[in-house]
Amino acid sequence: MPDSHAVQVPMRRDHTVADVVSLACKLTQLNPNLHCLRLHRCVAQNVEVRTPAPSELLHDLLYDELEVFPMNVFTLHMTRPACTGDFGFAVTGHIDGQRNSRIFVSEVLPDGLAFSEGLRPGNEIVVLNGRGVSTLDLGLIQKLFAEQTLQLTLRRDAPPTSPLTSDPSTPTPLSNQSQLLQDFLDTHHHAKSTTGEIVHPHTHTNTHTKTHEHTHNTVSSPKGW
């Protein structure tokens, strides 16, 4: 995939966008947490490019070419000003359709450490202290956020709609960052069913015109990548 090299990815009808990214990255030794899938579709004389949600079924999407593309990511390193001090931001999140944890920055204090380091509301935390967030246990997420130093890899894209995502018109107070994180974790633990599985907080319904079925798809990367 580097230098526009194409790879063949075996596909199933139930594969999601996240599945394709994971398979392609595994073949090319890339980090799937730092990459997304872009769809290229020829319309008349133009080429439309779109980035679908990770939970969308590939079978339901229209495209002529698939491209694994690096996310708009950056890294922040912050050290807590004191043992009892806060970094000055709050987080919220949900479990997506692939049962992966998704953590977003919901609020940032304008006079706090996080703001001065470049953290902004809407940033998605994809790597937390060297650990990919998507596969982390919620208890471990809480433990990592309590550490004295945070090393964050963030994606600066608009977060998906979620019942747990804060409404910008009604901001959440930031007087106690630790309590906000605890409330988020408690919400997930209370959402567990009697079998111990986490119940999805919401369901996406997407309507697309179906195209022919793919058994193998060519996935490429941008030239010079």
MDAnalysis code that builds the backbone (N, CA, C; Angstrom):
import MDAnalysis as mda
import numpy as np

u = mda.Universe.empty(675, n_residues=225, atom_resindex=np.repeat(np.arange(225), 3), trajectory=True)
u.add_TopologyAttr("name", ["N", "CA", "C"] * 225)
u.add_TopologyAttr("resid", np.arange(1, 226))
u.add_TopologyAttr("resname", ["MET", "PRO", "ASP", "SER", "HIS", "ALA", "VAL", "GLN", "VAL", "PRO", "MET", "ARG", "ARG", "ASP", "HIS", "THR", "VAL", "ALA", "ASP", "VAL", "VAL", "SER", "LEU", "ALA", "CYS", "LYS", "LEU", "THR", "GLN", "LEU", "ASN", "PRO", "ASN", "LEU", "HIS", "CYS", "LEU", "ARG", "LEU", "HIS", "ARG", "CYS", "VAL", "ALA", "GLN", "ASN", "VAL", "GLU", "VAL", "ARG", "THR", "PRO", "ALA", "PRO", "SER", "GLU", "LEU", "LEU", "HIS", "ASP", "LEU", "LEU", "TYR", "ASP", "GLU", "LEU", "GLU", "VAL", "PHE", "PRO", "MET", "ASN", "VAL", "PHE", "THR", "LEU", "HIS", "MET", "THR", "ARG", "PRO", "ALA", "CYS", "THR", "GLY", "ASP", "PHE", "GLY", "PHE", "ALA", "VAL", "THR", "GLY", "HIS", "ILE", "ASP", "GLY", "GLN", "ARG", "ASN", "SER", "ARG", "ILE", "PHE", "VAL", "SER", "GLU", "VAL", "LEU", "PRO", "ASP", "GLY", "LEU", "ALA", "PHE", "SER", "GLU", "GLY", "LEU", "ARG", "PRO", "GLY", "ASN", "GLU", "ILE", "VAL", "VAL", "LEU", "ASN", "GLY", "ARG", "GLY", "VAL", "SER", "THR", "LEU", "ASP", "LEU", "GLY", "LEU", "ILE", "GLN", "LYS", "LEU", "PHE", "ALA", "GLU", "GLN", "THR", "LEU", "GLN", "LEU", "THR", "LEU", "ARG", "ARG", "ASP", "ALA", "PRO", "PRO", "THR", "SER", "PRO", "LEU", "THR", "SER", "ASP", "PRO", "SER", "THR", "PRO", "THR", "PRO", "LEU", "SER", "ASN", "GLN", "SER", "GLN", "LEU", "LEU", "GLN", "ASP", "PHE", "LEU", "ASP", "THR", "HIS", "HIS", "HIS", "ALA", "LYS", "SER", "THR", "THR", "GLY", "GLU", "ILE", "VAL", "HIS", "PRO", "HIS", "THR", "HIS", "THR", "ASN", "THR", "HIS", "THR", "LYS", "THR", "HIS", "GLU", "HIS", "THR", "HIS", "ASN", "THR", "VAL", "SER", "SER", "PRO", "LYS", "GLY", "TRP"])
u.atoms.positions = np.array([
    [0.797, -1.211, 0.000],
    [0.000, 0.000, 0.000],
    [0.839, 1.275, 0.000],
    [2.016, 1.329, 0.623],
    [2.849, 2.509, 0.401],
    [3.218, 2.610, -1.074],
    [3.449, 3.842, -1.525],
    [3.757, 4.109, -2.935],
    [2.645, 3.614, -3.852],
    [1.401, 3.764, -3.418],
    [0.223, 3.412, -4.211],
    [0.153, 1.920, -4.531],
    [0.792, 1.102, -3.730],
    [0.724, -0.342, -3.935],
    [-0.653, -0.855, -3.516],
    [-1.261, -1.699, -4.355],
    [-2.598, -2.236, -4.079],
    [-2.490, -3.616, -3.435],
    [-3.439, -3.930, -2.572],
    [-3.501, -5.252, -1.950],
    [-4.887, -5.833, -2.144],
    [-4.967, -7.147, -2.168],
    [-6.243, -7.839, -2.290],
    [-6.747, -8.219, -0.894],
    [-7.963, -7.801, -0.593],
    [-8.557, -8.074, 0.716],
    [-9.781, -8.966, 0.528],
    [-9.794, -10.168, 1.108],
    [-10.980, -11.032, 0.997],
    [-12.151, -10.415, 1.755],
    [-13.300, -10.355, 1.083],
    [-14.450, -9.670, 1.660],
    [-15.609, -10.628, 1.873],
    [-16.368, -10.325, 2.927],
    [-17.624, -11.031, 3.171],
    [-18.764, -10.015, 3.135],
    [-19.970, -10.537, 2.953],
    [-21.135, -9.669, 2.852],
    [-21.364, -8.850, 4.121],
    [-20.965, -9.385, 5.280],
    [-21.221, -8.702, 6.546],
    [-20.045, -7.849, 7.009],
    [-19.052, -7.643, 6.176],
    [-17.907, -6.833, 6.580],
    [-18.280, -5.362, 6.657],
    [-17.790, -4.728, 7.700],
    [-17.992, -3.292, 7.865],
    [-16.754, -2.537, 7.378],
    [-16.875, -1.218, 7.359],
    [-15.738, -0.373, 6.996],
    [-14.567, -0.634, 7.940],
    [-14.855, -0.751, 9.236],
    [-13.797, -1.017, 10.218],
    [-13.110, -2.347, 9.952],
    [-13.867, -3.360, 9.513],
    [-13.280, -4.659, 9.190],
    [-12.283, -4.542, 8.037],
    [-12.664, -3.787, 7.002],
    [-11.798, -3.618, 5.830],
    [-10.499, -2.916, 6.219],
    [-10.616, -1.850, 7.018],
    [-9.423, -1.123, 7.462],
    [-8.513, -2.049, 8.262],
    [-9.097, -2.839, 9.159],
    [-8.311, -3.747, 9.986],
    [-7.590, -4.791, 9.142],
    [-8.282, -5.370, 8.157],
    [-7.679, -6.386, 7.303],
    [-6.561, -5.807, 6.447],
    [-6.822, -4.644, 5.845],
    [-5.820, -4.019, 4.982],
    [-4.587, -3.599, 5.786],
    [-4.804, -3.056, 6.973],
    [-3.678, -2.625, 7.801],
    [-2.873, -3.809, 8.303],
    [-3.534, -4.923, 8.556],
    [-2.823, -6.120, 8.998],
    [-1.887, -6.622, 7.908],
    [-2.339, -6.547, 6.654],
    [-1.522, -6.997, 5.528],
    [-0.322, -6.089, 5.285],
    [-0.452, -4.844, 5.651],
    [0.593, -3.862, 5.350],
    [1.306, -3.343, 6.594],
    [1.017, -3.953, 7.754],
    [1.668, -3.601, 9.023],
    [1.472, -2.126, 9.379],
    [0.244, -1.650, 9.180],
    [-0.128, -0.293, 9.573],
    [-1.020, -0.359, 10.802],
    [-1.126, 0.741, 11.513],
    [-1.960, 0.812, 12.709],
    [-3.387, 1.184, 12.300],
    [-4.363, 0.278, 12.444],
    [-5.738, 0.593, 12.035],
    [-6.365, 1.719, 12.845],
    [-5.837, 1.978, 14.047],
    [-6.375, 3.079, 14.850],
    [-6.065, 4.446, 14.248],
    [-5.086, 4.493, 13.346],
    [-4.649, 5.765, 12.783],
    [-5.019, 5.896, 11.307],
    [-5.886, 5.004, 10.811],
    [-6.262, 5.034, 9.408],
    [-7.772, 4.905, 9.247],
    [-8.264, 5.402, 8.124],
    [-9.686, 5.306, 7.812],
    [-9.830, 4.854, 6.365],
    [-11.056, 4.621, 5.941],
    [-11.335, 4.169, 4.584],
    [-12.017, 5.286, 3.802],
    [-11.536, 5.530, 2.591],
    [-12.164, 6.519, 1.722],
    [-12.719, 5.811, 0.485],
    [-13.926, 6.189, 0.087],
    [-14.575, 5.632, -1.092],
    [-14.411, 6.590, -2.261],
    [-13.976, 6.064, -3.398],
    [-13.875, 6.850, -4.627],
    [-14.942, 6.343, -5.592],
    [-15.726, 7.268, -6.130],
    [-16.780, 6.894, -7.067],
    [-16.795, 7.870, -8.240],
    [-16.756, 7.322, -9.448],
    [-16.783, 8.150, -10.656],
    [-18.220, 8.526, -10.987],
    [-18.483, 9.822, -11.073],
    [-19.799, 10.350, -11.427],
    [-19.606, 11.338, -12.565],
    [-20.067, 10.930, -13.772],
    [-19.850, 11.738, -14.979],
    [-18.345, 11.932, -15.164],
    [-17.879, 13.185, -15.175],
    [-16.457, 13.471, -15.362],
    [-15.735, 13.715, -14.039],
    [-16.443, 13.544, -12.940],
    [-15.874, 13.835, -11.622],
    [-15.686, 12.563, -10.800],
    [-14.840, 12.677, -9.794],
    [-14.633, 11.585, -8.848],
    [-15.051, 12.067, -7.465],
    [-16.061, 11.432, -6.912],
    [-16.520, 11.764, -5.566],
    [-15.731, 10.958, -4.548],
    [-15.330, 11.626, -3.473],
    [-14.579, 10.962, -2.399],
    [-15.337, 11.157, -1.104],
    [-15.569, 10.067, -0.393],
    [-16.306, 10.148, 0.864],
    [-15.691, 9.206, 1.880],
    [-15.780, 9.599, 3.161],
    [-15.284, 8.771, 4.263],
    [-16.472, 8.238, 5.056],
    [-16.805, 6.953, 4.924],
    [-17.952, 6.402, 5.645],
    [-17.637, 6.146, 7.105],
    [-18.680, 5.961, 7.888],
    [-18.511, 5.642, 9.308],
    [-17.956, 4.225, 9.447],
    [-17.157, 3.961, 10.483],
    [-16.561, 2.625, 10.659],
    [-17.589, 1.506, 10.755],
    [-18.797, 1.797, 11.240],
    [-19.803, 0.759, 11.440],
    [-20.636, 0.458, 10.197],
    [-20.475, 1.228, 9.117],
    [-21.274, 1.001, 7.910],
    [-20.862, -0.295, 7.223],
    [-21.854, -1.006, 6.677],
    [-21.588, -2.218, 5.918],
    [-21.069, -1.848, 4.536],
    [-19.963, -2.448, 4.140],
    [-19.386, -2.132, 2.840],
    [-20.326, -2.545, 1.710],
    [-21.075, -3.603, 1.923],
    [-22.001, -4.110, 0.903],
    [-23.064, -3.074, 0.546],
    [-23.371, -2.169, 1.456],
    [-24.425, -1.177, 1.233],
    [-23.909, 0.118, 0.608],
    [-22.618, 0.195, 0.329],
    [-22.028, 1.439, -0.138],
    [-21.737, 1.399, -1.634],
    [-21.800, 2.565, -2.272],
    [-21.477, 2.712, -3.687],
    [-20.049, 3.219, -3.830],
    [-19.233, 2.539, -4.627],
    [-17.848, 2.964, -4.812],
    [-17.253, 2.254, -6.028],
    [-16.190, 2.852, -6.552],
    [-15.401, 2.234, -7.623],
    [-14.024, 1.818, -7.124],
    [-13.557, 2.475, -6.083],
    [-12.243, 2.170, -5.524],
    [-12.241, 2.480, -4.036],
    [-11.489, 1.667, -3.294],
    [-11.326, 1.874, -1.859],
    [-9.900, 2.323, -1.580],
    [-9.766, 3.219, -0.622],
    [-8.441, 3.728, -0.264],
    [-8.298, 3.805, 1.253],
    [-7.270, 3.168, 1.780],
    [-6.934, 3.323, 3.192],
    [-6.091, 4.587, 3.320],
    [-6.547, 5.478, 4.192],
    [-5.963, 6.815, 4.244],
    [-5.627, 7.172, 5.685],
    [-4.494, 7.849, 5.939],
    [-4.157, 8.238, 7.313],
    [-5.158, 9.257, 7.855],
    [-5.583, 9.063, 9.072],
    [-6.478, 10.027, 9.708],
    [-5.750, 11.341, 9.973],
    [-6.533, 12.392, 10.174],
    [-5.978, 13.677, 10.569],
    [-5.681, 13.593, 12.066],
    [-4.501, 13.065, 12.386],
    [-4.159, 12.789, 13.786],
    [-2.973, 13.626, 14.237],
    [-2.900, 13.829, 15.531],
    [-1.768, 14.518, 16.141],
    [-1.611, 13.998, 17.563],
    [-0.462, 14.277, 18.154],
    [-0.135, 13.749, 19.478],
    [0.073, 14.891, 20.468],
    [-0.468, 14.709, 21.671],
    [-0.273, 15.668, 22.760],
    [0.339, 14.952, 23.960],
    [1.253, 15.648, 24.634],
    [1.870, 15.123, 25.842],
    [1.608, 16.123, 26.965],
    [0.942, 15.666, 28.026],
    [0.599, 16.560, 29.135],
    [0.946, 15.909, 30.465],
    [1.446, 16.723, 31.382],
    [1.722, 16.274, 32.748],
    [0.836, 17.051, 33.704],
    [0.155, 16.339, 34.574],
    [-0.754, 16.955, 35.537],
    [-0.024, 17.996, 36.388],
    [-0.572, 19.210, 36.510],
    [0.125, 20.264, 37.249],
    [0.372, 19.923, 38.711],
    [-0.458, 19.101, 39.326],
    [-0.266, 18.670, 40.715],
    [-0.976, 17.334, 40.880],
    [-0.659, 16.660, 41.972],
    [-1.255, 15.335, 42.185],
    [-2.765, 15.385, 42.223],
    [-3.322, 16.497, 42.695],
    [-4.775, 16.627, 42.798],
    [-5.343, 17.533, 41.720],
    [-4.513, 18.023, 40.806],
    [-4.982, 18.941, 39.776],
    [-5.578, 18.214, 38.583],
    [-6.322, 18.950, 37.780],
    [-6.920, 18.412, 36.573],
    [-6.190, 18.935, 35.352],
    [-6.362, 18.206, 34.243],
    [-5.790, 18.670, 32.989],
    [-6.653, 19.763, 32.355],
    [-7.912, 19.861, 32.788],
    [-8.780, 20.907, 32.279],
    [-9.632, 20.501, 31.097],
    [-10.009, 19.212, 31.043],
    [-10.911, 18.783, 29.975],
    [-11.784, 17.638, 30.467],
    [-12.882, 17.416, 29.756],
    [-13.804, 16.325, 30.079],
    [-13.999, 15.459, 28.840],
    [-14.340, 14.200, 29.056],
    [-14.527, 13.266, 27.951],
    [-15.909, 12.638, 28.013],
    [-16.351, 12.146, 26.873],
    [-17.581, 11.384, 26.779],
    [-17.375, 10.331, 25.701],
    [-18.267, 9.389, 25.570],
    [-18.052, 8.347, 24.571],
    [-19.177, 7.340, 24.493],
    [-18.944, 6.302, 23.700],
    [-19.937, 5.254, 23.520],
    [-19.258, 3.993, 22.989],
    [-20.009, 2.909, 22.918],
    [-19.555, 1.674, 22.289],
    [-20.159, 1.647, 20.890],
    [-19.327, 1.539, 19.842],
    [-19.860, 1.615, 18.487],
    [-20.426, 0.272, 18.030],
    [-20.818, 0.199, 16.768],
    [-21.447, -1.003, 16.234],
    [-20.538, -2.212, 16.225],
    [-19.228, -1.994, 16.288],
    [-18.271, -3.097, 16.349],
    [-17.864, -3.427, 17.778],
    [-18.591, -2.843, 18.741],
    [-18.341, -3.056, 20.159],
    [-16.962, -2.535, 20.576],
    [-16.515, -1.475, 19.895],
    [-15.264, -0.811, 20.245],
    [-15.551, 0.443, 21.058],
    [-14.669, 0.750, 21.990],
    [-14.811, 1.971, 22.780],
    [-14.426, 3.175, 21.929],
    [-15.237, 4.235, 21.988],
    [-14.940, 5.491, 21.299],
    [-14.990, 6.602, 22.344],
    [-13.898, 7.325, 22.507],
    [-13.791, 8.377, 23.507],
    [-13.569, 9.714, 22.813],
    [-14.394, 10.716, 23.161],
    [-14.297, 12.043, 22.575],
    [-14.113, 13.098, 23.673],
    [-13.427, 14.166, 23.319],
    [-13.296, 15.310, 24.219],
    [-14.581, 16.123, 24.096],
    [-15.293, 16.284, 25.204],
    [-16.572, 17.001, 25.172],
    [-16.418, 18.476, 25.532],
    [-15.505, 18.779, 26.446],
    [-15.323, 20.162, 26.899],
    [-13.850, 20.394, 27.241],
    [-13.375, 21.622, 27.008],
    [-12.008, 21.996, 27.367],
    [-12.040, 23.378, 28.021],
    [-11.475, 23.485, 29.219],
    [-11.417, 24.780, 29.904],
    [-10.466, 25.719, 29.158],
    [-10.920, 26.911, 28.794],
    [-10.080, 27.831, 28.024],
    [-8.816, 28.274, 28.756],
    [-8.810, 28.195, 30.088],
    [-7.622, 28.594, 30.843],
    [-6.876, 27.392, 31.421],
    [-7.186, 26.187, 30.911],
    [-6.562, 24.976, 31.422],
    [-5.357, 24.528, 30.611],
    [-4.653, 23.545, 31.138],
    [-3.458, 23.005, 30.497],
    [-3.791, 22.382, 29.144],
    [-4.879, 21.609, 29.078],
    [-5.230, 20.915, 27.836],
    [-5.459, 21.886, 26.686],
    [-6.148, 23.007, 26.976],
    [-6.419, 24.001, 25.935],
    [-5.114, 24.607, 25.414],
    [-4.212, 24.923, 26.329],
    [-2.947, 25.528, 25.915],
    [-2.096, 24.570, 25.095],
    [-2.303, 23.269, 25.281],
    [-1.552, 22.269, 24.515],
    [-2.199, 21.966, 23.170],
    [-3.409, 22.502, 22.931],
    [-4.049, 22.320, 21.634],
    [-5.245, 21.395, 21.610],
    [-5.659, 20.865, 22.766],
    [-6.820, 19.985, 22.815],
    [-8.096, 20.796, 22.606],
    [-9.039, 20.260, 21.820],
    [-10.268, 20.969, 21.512],
    [-11.466, 20.024, 21.599],
    [-12.658, 20.567, 21.912],
    [-13.867, 19.735, 21.916],
    [-14.077, 19.078, 20.554],
    [-14.495, 17.814, 20.557],
    [-14.715, 17.082, 19.321],
    [-13.555, 16.200, 18.931],
    [-12.367, 16.429, 19.516],
    [-11.233, 15.552, 19.224],
    [-11.537, 14.146, 19.721],
    [-11.229, 13.153, 18.911],
    [-11.383, 11.764, 19.348],
    [-10.039, 11.236, 19.830],
    [-10.037, 10.623, 21.003],
    [-8.815, 10.020, 21.541],
    [-8.731, 8.594, 21.014],
    [-7.750, 8.334, 20.152],
    [-7.626, 7.007, 19.548],
    [-6.532, 6.170, 20.227],
    [-5.532, 6.840, 20.805],
    [-4.485, 6.128, 21.556],
    [-4.272, 6.868, 22.869],
    [-4.302, 6.128, 23.975],
    [-4.157, 6.710, 25.309],
    [-2.980, 6.047, 26.007],
    [-1.920, 6.812, 26.231],
    [-0.702, 6.301, 26.871],
    [-0.214, 4.999, 26.229],
    [-0.157, 5.035, 24.891],
    [0.377, 3.907, 24.138],
    [-0.597, 2.769, 23.892],
    [-1.835, 2.891, 24.346],
    [-2.824, 1.822, 24.192],
    [-3.955, 2.295, 23.284],
    [-4.297, 1.484, 22.274],
    [-5.410, 1.804, 21.393],
    [-6.715, 1.793, 22.176],
    [-7.471, 2.893, 22.144],
    [-8.679, 3.030, 22.944],
    [-9.753, 2.020, 22.535],
    [-9.837, 1.703, 21.262],
    [-10.956, 0.896, 20.759],
    [-11.071, -0.465, 21.438],
    [-9.954, -1.025, 21.885],
    [-9.984, -2.361, 22.490],
    [-9.792, -2.341, 24.003],
    [-9.755, -1.151, 24.590],
    [-9.499, -1.071, 26.033],
    [-10.742, -1.358, 26.846],
    [-10.553, -2.034, 27.965],
    [-11.607, -2.211, 28.944],
    [-11.883, -0.861, 29.606],
    [-13.145, -0.599, 29.900],
    [-13.521, 0.697, 30.458],
    [-12.830, 0.989, 31.788],
    [-12.603, -0.049, 32.575],
    [-11.891, 0.149, 33.830],
    [-10.452, 0.577, 33.606],
    [-9.806, 0.020, 32.567],
    [-8.436, 0.397, 32.255],
    [-8.369, 1.828, 31.720],
    [-9.397, 2.235, 30.955],
    [-9.457, 3.619, 30.479],
    [-9.454, 4.572, 31.670],
    [-10.259, 4.256, 32.681],
    [-10.319, 5.089, 33.882],
    [-8.950, 5.159, 34.565],
    [-8.258, 4.017, 34.651],
    [-6.955, 3.964, 35.299],
    [-5.934, 4.806, 34.535],
    [-5.953, 4.732, 33.206],
    [-4.999, 5.479, 32.392],
    [-5.223, 6.986, 32.505],
    [-6.488, 7.408, 32.563],
    [-6.776, 8.831, 32.693],
    [-6.346, 9.373, 34.059],
    [-6.213, 8.500, 35.034],
    [-5.820, 8.939, 36.376],
    [-4.314, 9.090, 36.530],
    [-3.550, 8.714, 35.510],
    [-2.095, 8.799, 35.613],
    [-1.619, 10.251, 35.607],
    [-0.422, 10.449, 36.102],
    [0.129, 11.800, 36.224],
    [0.431, 12.425, 34.858],
    [0.764, 11.587, 33.892],
    [1.115, 12.058, 32.558],
    [0.205, 11.397, 31.517],
    [-0.242, 12.178, 30.551],
    [-1.072, 11.663, 29.462],
    [-0.361, 11.864, 28.129],
    [-0.279, 10.790, 27.360],
    [0.216, 10.850, 25.987],
    [-0.973, 10.466, 25.108],
    [-1.521, 11.442, 24.385],
    [-2.735, 11.237, 23.620],
    [-2.468, 11.329, 22.127],
    [-2.965, 10.354, 21.384],
    [-3.031, 10.474, 19.928],
    [-4.481, 10.756, 19.596],
    [-4.724, 11.868, 18.907],
    [-6.083, 12.366, 18.704],
    [-6.422, 12.483, 17.237],
    [-7.696, 12.265, 16.944],
    [-8.225, 12.463, 15.605],
    [-9.114, 13.701, 15.638],
    [-8.833, 14.641, 14.751],
    [-9.593, 15.893, 14.771],
    [-10.666, 15.849, 13.696],
    [-11.674, 15.048, 13.939],
    [-12.839, 14.968, 13.070],
    [-14.074, 15.153, 13.932],
    [-15.214, 15.519, 13.318],
    [-16.460, 15.667, 14.074],
    [-16.893, 14.312, 14.587],
    [-17.231, 14.166, 15.877],
    [-17.666, 12.884, 16.427],
    [-19.042, 12.512, 15.931],
    [-19.347, 11.194, 15.838],
    [-20.674, 10.773, 15.431],
    [-21.708, 11.118, 16.487],
    [-22.965, 11.175, 16.056],
    [-24.048, 11.467, 16.986],
    [-24.187, 10.330, 17.978],
    [-24.293, 10.652, 19.234],
    [-24.411, 9.649, 20.282],
    [-25.189, 10.227, 21.444],
    [-26.006, 9.379, 22.106],
    [-26.721, 9.875, 23.281],
    [-25.792, 10.404, 24.358],
    [-24.508, 9.956, 24.369],
    [-23.588, 10.375, 25.410],
    [-22.746, 11.569, 24.992],
    [-22.911, 12.029, 23.734],
    [-22.149, 13.189, 23.284],
    [-22.840, 14.456, 23.737],
    [-22.083, 15.369, 24.299],
    [-22.671, 16.577, 24.853],
    [-23.263, 17.459, 23.777],
    [-24.402, 18.064, 24.022],
    [-25.019, 19.050, 23.144],
    [-24.307, 20.377, 23.362],
    [-23.733, 20.973, 22.259],
    [-22.996, 22.230, 22.426],
    [-23.825, 23.338, 23.058],
    [-25.167, 23.264, 22.918],
    [-26.015, 24.313, 23.478],
    [-26.171, 24.191, 24.984],
    [-25.808, 22.998, 25.528],
    [-25.905, 22.796, 26.974],
    [-24.596, 22.211, 27.484],
    [-23.537, 23.016, 27.612],
    [-22.228, 22.511, 28.001],
    [-22.236, 21.913, 29.397],
    [-21.360, 20.935, 29.586],
    [-21.235, 20.257, 30.862],
    [-20.241, 20.992, 31.742],
    [-20.551, 21.269, 33.010],
    [-19.596, 21.939, 33.895],
    [-18.324, 21.121, 34.038],
    [-17.190, 21.780, 34.175],
    [-15.909, 21.107, 34.236],
    [-15.240, 21.233, 35.597],
    [-15.997, 21.451, 36.643],
    [-15.398, 21.659, 37.947],
    [-14.702, 20.411, 38.460],
    [-15.114, 19.225, 38.005],
    [-14.513, 17.998, 38.481],
    [-14.355, 17.042, 37.318],
    [-13.191, 17.050, 36.691],
    [-12.942, 16.207, 35.526],
    [-13.043, 14.731, 35.884],
    [-12.506, 14.341, 37.033],
    [-12.525, 12.938, 37.422],
    [-13.952, 12.425, 37.583],
    [-14.836, 13.257, 38.141],
    [-16.217, 12.836, 38.331],
    [-16.935, 12.664, 37.001],
    [-16.632, 13.545, 36.028],
    [-17.242, 13.421, 34.704],
    [-16.837, 12.113, 34.050],
    [-15.554, 11.743, 34.157],
    [-15.096, 10.487, 33.603],
    [-15.748, 9.316, 34.320],
    [-15.867, 9.401, 35.640],
    [-16.488, 8.319, 36.397],
    [-17.943, 8.147, 35.995],
    [-18.661, 9.267, 35.793],
    [-20.061, 9.203, 35.357],
    [-20.179, 8.502, 34.021],
    [-19.249, 8.789, 33.108],
    [-19.270, 8.143, 31.794],
    [-19.063, 6.638, 31.930],
    [-18.071, 6.239, 32.733],
    [-17.796, 4.823, 32.919],
    [-18.957, 4.117, 33.598],
    [-19.544, 4.774, 34.600],
    [-20.687, 4.190, 35.292],
    [-21.849, 3.963, 34.340],
    [-22.053, 4.888, 33.417],
    [-23.149, 4.750, 32.455],
    [-22.992, 3.482, 31.641],
    [-21.749, 3.183, 31.212],
    [-21.505, 1.983, 30.423],
    [-21.710, 0.729, 31.256],
    [-21.225, 0.735, 32.499],
    [-21.380, -0.449, 33.346],
    [-22.853, -0.702, 33.654],
    [-23.648, 0.344, 33.837],
    [-25.062, 0.162, 34.116],
    [-25.835, -0.305, 32.888],
    [-25.232, -0.129, 31.700],
    [-25.906, -0.527, 30.470],
    [-25.712, -2.000, 30.156],
    [-24.988, -2.722, 31.002],
    [-24.743, -4.132, 30.727],
    [-26.023, -4.946, 30.906],
    [-26.169, -5.962, 30.040],
    [-27.325, -6.854, 30.142],
    [-27.021, -7.953, 31.152],
    [-27.974, -8.835, 31.343],
    [-27.784, -9.906, 32.323],
    [-26.719, -10.891, 31.874],
    [-26.364, -10.896, 30.565],
    [-25.329, -11.802, 30.091],
    [-23.953, -11.182, 30.201],
    [-23.881, -9.941, 30.659],
    [-22.595, -9.280, 30.809],
    [-22.168, -8.511, 29.585],
    [-22.969, -8.516, 28.521],
    [-22.616, -7.785, 27.316],
    [-23.129, -6.359, 27.410],
    [-22.384, -5.441, 26.812],
    [-22.783, -4.037, 26.830],
    [-23.840, -3.801, 25.761],
    [-24.943, -3.238, 26.161],
    [-26.028, -2.950, 25.234],
    [-25.684, -1.701, 24.450],
    [-25.856, -1.740, 23.127],
    [-25.556, -0.575, 22.319],
    [-26.468, 0.575, 22.701],
    [-25.915, 1.770, 22.939],
    [-26.743, 2.900, 23.347],
    [-27.629, 3.434, 22.237],
    [-27.285, 3.143, 20.984],
    [-28.114, 3.606, 19.890],
    [-27.868, 2.731, 18.677],
    [-28.743, 2.796, 17.720],
    [-28.633, 2.011, 16.504],
    [-28.670, 2.936, 15.310],
    [-27.741, 2.731, 14.351],
    [-27.720, 3.526, 13.138],
    [-28.556, 2.828, 12.068],
    [-29.316, 3.586, 11.338],
    [-30.039, 3.049, 10.207],
    [-29.608, 3.818, 8.977],
    [-28.987, 3.134, 8.023],
    [-28.512, 3.776, 6.811],
    [-29.198, 3.159, 5.604],
    [-29.607, 3.991, 4.679],
    [-30.231, 3.508, 3.463],
    [-29.340, 3.846, 2.285],
    [-28.946, 2.816, 1.545],
    [-28.086, 3.022, 0.394],
    [-28.578, 2.133, -0.739],
    [-28.303, 2.530, -1.969],
    [-28.590, 1.687, -3.111],
    [-27.529, 0.623, -3.197],
    [-27.918, -0.619, -3.258],
    [-26.945, -1.699, -3.251],
    [-26.352, -1.892, -4.648],
    [-25.060, -2.239, -4.689],
    [-24.387, -2.531, -5.943],
    [-24.064, -4.011, -5.980],
    [-23.256, -4.413, -6.986],
    [-22.892, -5.816, -7.114],
    [-22.083, -6.245, -5.901],
    [-22.097, -7.545, -5.607],
    [-21.412, -8.066, -4.435],
    [-19.933, -8.233, -4.729],
    [-19.087, -7.886, -3.766],
    [-17.644, -7.986, -3.923],
    [-17.128, -9.184, -3.145],
    [-16.276, -9.976, -3.806],
    [-15.603, -11.051, -3.086],
    [-14.185, -10.649, -2.724],
    [-13.565, -9.805, -3.567],
    [-12.256, -9.237, -3.264],
    [-12.274, -7.780, -3.668],
    [-11.596, -6.966, -2.910],
    [-11.541, -5.546, -3.197],
    [-10.106, -5.075, -3.191],
    [-9.793, -4.171, -4.099],
    [-8.466, -3.585, -4.155],
    [-8.435, -2.343, -3.304],
    [-7.527, -2.299, -2.367],
    [-7.392, -1.163, -1.463],
    [-6.047, -0.511, -1.729],
    [-6.043, 0.781, -1.942],
    [-4.809, 1.483, -2.267],
    [-4.539, 2.566, -1.245],
    [-3.342, 3.122, -1.284],
    [-2.969, 4.236, -0.416],
    [-2.524, 5.382, -1.290],
    [-2.496, 6.625, -0.732],
    [-2.078, 7.766, -1.537],
    [-0.632, 7.638, -1.986],
    [-0.307, 8.192, -3.135],
    [1.026, 8.098, -3.694],
    [2.038, 8.753, -2.765],
    [3.147, 8.071, -2.570],
    [4.210, 8.609, -1.736],
    [4.006, 8.404, -0.253],
    [2.960, 7.665, 0.113],
    [2.641, 7.466, 1.526],
    [3.482, 6.364, 2.116],
])
